[in-house]
């Protein structure tokens, strides 16, 4: 059960980081 919790938290962190990076790209390059 603990492994499942850890995997879920890691997945959420990866999604959050990816979303923030995507937002940074949009802010830096609005023409794209």
N, C-alpha and C positions, 0 to 999 in steps of 0.2 A: 504493500500500500504506500509506503514511504517513497519508493522508486517512482510510482505513478504520480505522486504529488510533486516530486522534484522535476520530473519530465514536464509536467503541466506548467510549472512556474518558469522553467527554462524556455518553453515554447512561447509563453506570454512575453517574456523579456525580449526574445528574438523578434517577435512581431512588433513590439513597441520601438525597438531600435530601428528596424527597417522602415517603420512609418515615419519616424523622425528624420531619417536620412532622406526619404522621399520628399518630405516637406521642405527640407533644406535645399534640395535640388530645385524644387519649384520656385522657392524664394530667390535663389541665386540666378536661375535661368527662366524667367517668366516667358521668354519667347518660345521655349520648347513646350 
